């Protein structure tokens, strides 16, 4: 049987990557016979090359400390979907285990984690004609249509994820006629026994403070310039609509959010990015709860306990 692999997840800015690196270093310090721990990325923006600052990718120094996988594996214009992720993840797991090492999967992209836990339901292939038609429809109209056809799925993906809206409508209108929610109900109810889902979280006030610190740091590192260059080089990249990048683009275009007053200048940009990340954190918590995790840890209170349990799993 394959050894247990922990999926370490949590809301954005909760400290998943730093914690995984810390655990890997401590495991390494124990020496033989403790195995080396390698990290497999499960953050959707980190799959893409050149999306570096706004994705909060591990730094070059962190990448040198612990082997990382599935980072920078997709071209900015590529559609790196869940099926590809599952295939690549299985391959990396096999390679890591063949080396006598162990893997920990780290990231907060709920859809990919759900695919790991329960697999993927059969869905129709992409229909270019349908997508060309949907490209002419504005996002609010797409969302309104999806709400009528599959309100539960619409609630899950939110009102801004245009790509997943189109995919959901494509599944309904070019496939069997079943909605994503109906297809999900046909999936196995028991998760893959090879994986355990561990969720870390923080107090909401503390998490917002961490988000603000991270946003300020990323802007200082040149997030706006990175976005300008990505937009110039890859104007059709769907990853430019990711949380944070979308707000930077709105700032560059002078686009203002509907229904609320945006503060001017950098202050307004920071507030918009922080708000978008708070909303993302709320969505992530809903996803993780639905995935029925095996363990939930509150940081910093449970940090020592969490690392002790990690050591127990990975020293077996």
C-alpha positions as CSV (number, residue, x, y, z in Angstrom):
1,X,0.0,0.0,0.0
2,X,1.1,3.6,-0.7
3,X,2.2,5.5,2.5
4,X,-0.2,8.2,3.8
5,X,0.3,11.6,2.2
6,X,-0.9,14.7,4.1
7,X,-2.7,17.4,2.2
8,X,-1.9,20.6,4.1
9,X,-4.3,23.3,3.3
10,X,-5.9,26.4,4.8
11,X,-7.0,29.9,3.9
12,X,-4.8,32.2,1.9
13,X,-1.9,33.7,4.0
14,X,-2.4,31.2,6.8
15,X,1.2,30.0,6.6
16,X,0.9,26.6,4.8
17,X,4.2,26.7,2.8
18,X,6.3,28.0,5.7
19,X,4.9,25.3,8.0
20,X,5.6,22.5,5.5
21,X,9.2,23.7,4.9
22,X,9.7,23.9,8.6
23,X,8.4,20.4,9.1
24,X,10.5,19.1,6.3
25,X,13.7,20.6,7.7
26,X,13.0,19.2,11.2
27,X,12.3,15.7,9.7
28,X,15.6,16.0,7.8
29,X,17.4,16.9,11.0
30,X,16.4,13.6,12.5
31,X,18.6,11.8,10.0
32,X,18.3,8.2,8.8
33,X,15.9,6.3,9.0
34,X,13.6,9.3,8.7
35,X,12.7,9.9,5.0
36,X,13.2,13.2,3.2
37,X,10.0,15.2,2.8
38,X,9.2,16.7,-0.6
39,X,6.5,19.3,-1.3
40,X,3.9,19.0,-4.1
41,X,2.2,22.3,-4.9
42,X,-1.6,22.5,-5.0
43,X,-2.0,26.2,-5.5
44,X,-3.5,27.0,-8.9
45,X,-1.6,30.2,-9.7
46,X,1.7,28.7,-8.7
47,X,1.4,26.2,-11.6
48,X,2.0,29.1,-14.0
49,X,5.4,30.4,-15.1
50,X,6.1,34.1,-14.6
51,X,3.2,34.6,-12.2
52,X,5.7,34.9,-9.3
53,X,5.0,37.8,-7.0
54,X,1.2,37.9,-6.9
55,X,1.0,34.1,-6.5
56,X,3.2,34.2,-3.3
57,X,5.3,31.4,-4.8
58,X,8.1,30.0,-2.5
59,X,11.2,32.1,-2.8
60,X,14.3,30.8,-4.6
61,X,15.8,30.3,-1.1
62,X,12.9,28.3,0.0
63,X,13.0,26.2,-3.1
64,X,16.6,25.3,-2.4
65,X,15.8,24.2,1.2
66,X,13.2,21.6,0.3
67,X,12.4,19.9,-3.1
68,X,9.2,21.4,-4.6
69,X,7.1,20.0,-7.4
70,X,4.4,21.3,-9.8
71,X,5.6,24.9,-9.6
72,X,6.1,26.7,-13.0
73,X,4.8,23.6,-14.9
74,X,2.4,25.5,-17.2
75,X,2.8,28.3,-19.8
76,X,0.9,31.5,-18.9
77,X,-1.5,30.9,-21.8
78,X,-2.1,27.2,-21.0
79,X,-5.2,25.8,-19.4
80,X,-3.7,23.7,-16.6
81,X,-6.9,21.9,-15.5
82,X,-7.7,19.5,-12.6
83,X,-7.3,16.4,-14.8
84,X,-3.7,17.4,-15.7
85,X,-3.0,18.1,-12.1
86,X,-4.2,14.7,-11.0
87,X,-2.0,13.0,-13.6
88,X,1.0,15.0,-12.7
89,X,0.5,14.6,-9.0
90,X,0.3,10.8,-9.3
91,X,3.5,10.8,-11.3
92,X,5.3,12.9,-8.8
93,X,4.1,10.8,-5.9
94,X,5.4,7.6,-7.7
95,X,8.8,9.3,-8.3
96,X,9.1,10.5,-4.7
97,X,8.2,7.2,-3.2
98,X,10.6,5.4,-5.6
99,X,13.4,7.5,-4.1
100,X,12.4,6.3,-0.6
101,X,11.1,9.8,0.3
102,X,7.6,11.0,1.3
103,X,5.4,13.8,-0.1
104,X,3.3,16.5,1.5
105,X,0.8,18.3,-0.8
106,X,0.5,22.0,0.1
107,X,-2.0,24.5,-1.3
108,X,-5.3,26.2,-0.9
109,X,-7.1,25.6,-4.3
110,X,-10.2,23.7,-3.2
111,X,-11.2,22.3,-6.6
112,X,-7.8,20.6,-7.0
113,X,-7.9,19.2,-3.5
114,X,-11.4,17.9,-4.0
115,X,-10.2,16.2,-7.2
116,X,-7.5,14.5,-5.1
117,X,-9.9,13.4,-2.5
118,X,-12.8,12.2,-4.7
119,X,-11.5,12.1,-8.2
120,X,-13.2,13.8,-11.2
121,X,-16.6,13.1,-12.7
122,X,-16.9,12.5,-16.4
123,X,-17.4,15.8,-18.2
124,X,-17.8,16.7,-21.9
125,X,-14.8,17.9,-23.9
126,X,-14.4,21.6,-24.5
127,X,-16.6,23.0,-27.2
128,X,-14.8,25.9,-29.0
129,X,-18.0,27.1,-30.7
130,X,-19.8,27.3,-27.4
131,X,-16.9,29.1,-25.8
132,X,-16.7,31.6,-28.6
133,X,-20.4,32.4,-28.1
134,X,-19.9,32.7,-24.3
135,X,-16.9,35.1,-24.9
136,X,-19.4,37.6,-26.2
137,X,-21.5,37.5,-23.0
138,X,-20.6,39.7,-20.0
139,X,-19.7,38.1,-16.7
140,X,-22.8,39.2,-14.7
141,X,-25.1,37.7,-17.3
142,X,-23.1,34.4,-17.3
143,X,-23.4,34.3,-13.5
144,X,-27.1,35.0,-13.6
145,X,-27.6,32.2,-16.1
146,X,-25.6,29.7,-14.0
147,X,-27.5,30.7,-10.8
148,X,-30.8,29.7,-12.6
149,X,-29.4,26.4,-13.9
150,X,-27.2,25.4,-10.9
151,X,-27.5,27.8,-8.0
152,X,-25.4,25.6,-5.6
153,X,-22.4,25.4,-8.0
154,X,-22.8,29.1,-8.8
155,X,-22.5,29.9,-5.1
156,X,-19.3,27.7,-4.9
157,X,-17.4,29.4,-7.7
158,X,-18.5,33.0,-7.0
159,X,-19.5,35.8,-9.2
160,X,-16.1,36.7,-10.6
161,X,-14.7,33.3,-11.8
162,X,-15.6,33.7,-15.5
163,X,-13.6,30.7,-16.6
164,X,-15.4,28.3,-14.3
165,X,-18.8,29.8,-15.1
166,X,-18.3,29.1,-18.8
167,X,-17.0,25.6,-18.1
168,X,-20.1,24.9,-15.9
169,X,-22.5,26.2,-18.6
170,X,-20.6,24.2,-21.2
171,X,-21.0,21.0,-19.1
172,X,-24.8,21.6,-18.8
173,X,-25.5,22.7,-22.4
174,X,-23.1,20.5,-24.4
175,X,-23.0,17.4,-22.3
176,X,-25.7,15.2,-20.8
177,X,-27.7,18.1,-19.6
178,X,-26.7,17.3,-16.0
179,X,-25.5,20.1,-13.8
180,X,-22.1,20.1,-12.1
181,X,-24.0,19.6,-8.8
182,X,-25.8,16.6,-10.1
183,X,-22.5,15.1,-11.4
184,X,-20.8,15.7,-8.1
185,X,-23.6,13.8,-6.3
186,X,-22.7,10.7,-8.4
187,X,-19.1,10.8,-7.3
188,X,-17.8,8.5,-4.5
189,X,-18.7,9.6,-1.1
190,X,-15.6,8.2,0.6
191,X,-12.3,10.0,0.0
192,X,-9.1,8.3,-1.4
193,X,-7.6,6.5,1.7
194,X,-4.1,7.4,0.6
195,X,-4.6,11.0,1.6
196,X,-5.4,12.9,4.8
197,X,-6.7,16.4,4.6
198,X,-5.4,18.7,7.4
199,X,-6.6,22.2,7.5
200,X,-4.8,25.1,9.3
201,X,-6.6,28.3,10.1
202,X,-6.1,31.5,12.1
203,X,-8.3,34.0,13.9
204,X,-10.0,36.2,11.3
205,X,-8.4,39.4,12.7
206,X,-5.0,37.9,12.7
207,X,-5.5,36.5,9.2
208,X,-6.5,39.9,7.8
209,X,-3.3,41.4,9.4
210,X,-1.2,38.7,7.7
211,X,-3.0,39.4,4.4
212,X,-2.2,43.1,4.7
213,X,1.4,42.4,5.4
214,X,1.7,40.1,2.5
215,X,0.0,42.5,0.1
216,X,2.2,45.4,1.2
217,X,5.3,43.2,0.7
218,X,4.3,42.0,-2.8
219,X,3.6,45.5,-3.9
220,X,7.0,46.6,-2.7
221,X,8.5,43.7,-4.6
222,X,7.1,44.9,-7.9
223,X,3.7,43.3,-8.2
224,X,2.3,46.1,-10.4
225,X,5.2,45.9,-12.8
226,X,4.9,42.1,-13.0
227,X,1.2,42.4,-13.8
228,X,1.9,45.0,-16.5
229,X,4.5,42.7,-18.1
230,X,2.3,39.7,-17.9
231,X,-0.6,41.5,-19.5
232,X,1.6,42.8,-22.3
233,X,3.1,39.4,-23.0
234,X,0.0,37.2,-22.4
235,X,-3.1,39.3,-22.7
236,X,-5.4,36.2,-23.0
237,X,-4.1,34.4,-20.0
238,X,-7.0,33.4,-17.8
239,X,-4.6,33.6,-14.8
240,X,-4.7,37.4,-15.0
241,X,-8.2,37.1,-13.6
242,X,-6.9,35.4,-10.4
243,X,-7.5,37.1,-7.0
244,X,-5.1,40.0,-6.7
245,X,-4.0,40.2,-10.3
246,X,-7.5,41.2,-11.3
247,X,-7.5,44.1,-8.8
248,X,-4.1,45.3,-10.0
249,X,-5.5,45.4,-13.5
250,X,-8.6,47.3,-12.4
251,X,-6.2,49.8,-10.7
252,X,-4.2,50.2,-13.9
253,X,-7.3,50.7,-16.0
254,X,-8.9,53.0,-13.5
255,X,-11.9,50.6,-13.2
256,X,-13.9,51.1,-10.1
257,X,-16.0,48.4,-8.3
258,X,-19.7,48.5,-8.6
259,X,-21.7,49.2,-5.4
260,X,-19.0,50.8,-3.3
261,X,-16.6,53.7,-3.2
262,X,-12.9,52.9,-3.8
263,X,-10.3,55.0,-2.2
264,X,-7.9,56.7,-4.6
265,X,-4.4,55.6,-5.4
266,X,-2.3,52.9,-3.8
267,X,-4.5,53.0,-0.6
268,X,-7.5,52.1,-2.7
269,X,-5.6,49.3,-4.5
270,X,-4.4,47.8,-1.2
271,X,-8.0,47.8,0.2
272,X,-9.4,46.1,-2.9
273,X,-6.7,43.4,-2.8
274,X,-7.2,42.8,0.9
275,X,-11.0,42.6,0.4
276,X,-10.6,40.1,-2.4
277,X,-8.4,37.9,-0.2
278,X,-10.8,38.1,2.7
279,X,-13.6,37.0,0.4
280,X,-11.3,34.2,-1.0
281,X,-10.5,33.0,2.6
282,X,-14.3,32.8,3.3
283,X,-14.8,30.7,0.2
284,X,-11.9,28.5,1.0
285,X,-13.3,27.8,4.5
286,X,-16.6,26.7,2.9
287,X,-14.7,24.4,0.5
288,X,-12.6,22.8,3.2
289,X,-15.5,22.2,5.5
290,X,-17.3,20.4,2.6
291,X,-14.2,18.2,2.0
292,X,-14.6,16.7,5.6
293,X,-11.0,17.1,6.7
294,X,-9.4,14.6,9.0
295,X,-7.8,17.3,11.2
296,X,-8.2,21.0,11.9
297,X,-5.5,23.1,13.6
298,X,-5.6,26.6,14.9
299,X,-2.4,28.6,14.6
300,X,-0.4,29.5,16.6
301,X,-2.1,27.6,19.4
302,X,-1.8,24.2,17.7
303,X,1.6,24.6,16.0
304,X,3.6,22.2,18.2
305,X,0.8,19.6,18.2
306,X,0.5,19.8,14.4
307,X,4.2,19.3,13.9
308,X,4.3,16.4,16.4
309,X,1.4,14.7,14.4
310,X,3.3,15.3,11.1
311,X,6.4,13.7,12.5
312,X,4.3,10.7,13.6
313,X,2.8,10.2,10.2
314,X,6.1,10.7,8.3
315,X,8.3,8.6,10.5
316,X,6.2,5.4,9.9
